[in-house]
Each structure stands twice: as C-alpha cells, then as structure tokens.
Amino acid sequence: MTGAELEFTLLSISERYKPYKEITEYQCARGYSELELRGGTKDCFAKLRATGFTVSCLTTRDTKRL
C-alpha cells in the first residue's frame, strides 16, 4: 500500500476525508480574502474616471472589504 492509499484509508475510516476540490476552494477563498489593493490603485481609478472611463470591479460582496 502506498503512502497516499494509507492516508486516504485512515482519513476515510476516521470520517475526516475531504475531497481535493473542497480543500482547494477553501484555500483559494481564504487567500482571496487576505488580498489588499496595490498602492496607487485608488488614485488610478480616480484618474480613469476623471477622463471618462468606466471602472468596474468584481467582488464577493464583502462589505467590510469594500
């Protein structure tokens, strides 16, 4: 039995097995929530808007971050 098979078996028996996709989605969401705007971003958006550009951003609707 390989190490991966043994680990899967032990996690399954203990009912702690999580599918890979579930773990990576959690890690990506946690990492995303820790991101901050780069320096100068607000000024850049203001300059673009002042010259007639429409600036849009995609968010997770987290009001604390907005």
N, C-alpha and C positions, 0 to 999 in steps of 0.2 A: 504494500500500500504506500502510495506517495504521500508526502507531507500535506499536499493540498487535499487529497482524499481523506486523510485522517482528520484534518482541521474541519472539513465540511461535515464529516460524520459526527464529530464531537459537538459542533455547533448545532447540528440538527437534533441530536439527542437531548441537548440542554434547551432546545427551543429558542436559541438565540441567533439562529441563522437569518441573515438579511440578504436579499438579492443585491448583486453588484449595482444595478441601476438605482436602487433606493439609496444606497450609501453615497454614490457619486452625486445624485441630485441634492442630497442634504449638504454635502461638502461644497458644491457649487453655490448653493443658495447662501450658505454661511459666509463664504468668501466674498460673494457679491455684496452682502450687507455691510461688509467692512471697508469697501472701496470709498474713496473720497474724490472730490473733484480735483483736477490738476490745478496748480497755481495759474491764475490768469484766465480761467475759464469764464468766470462771471463777466469780466471786462470784455473778453472776446465776444460773448453772446450779446452784450450791450452794444458793442460797435457794429456787429452784424445787423442787429435790429434797427439801429440808428440809420443805417444805409439802405433800409428797406427789405432786408432778408427776413424770412420767417424762420425762426429757430424752434425746433421741436426736440423733445427728449422722450425716450422710452423709460418708464419707471415701473416699479412694483406697487405703486400707490402707497408707499410707506410715508405717511405724513411727517414723521419725525425727521426723515432724511430730506424731504422737500422743503 
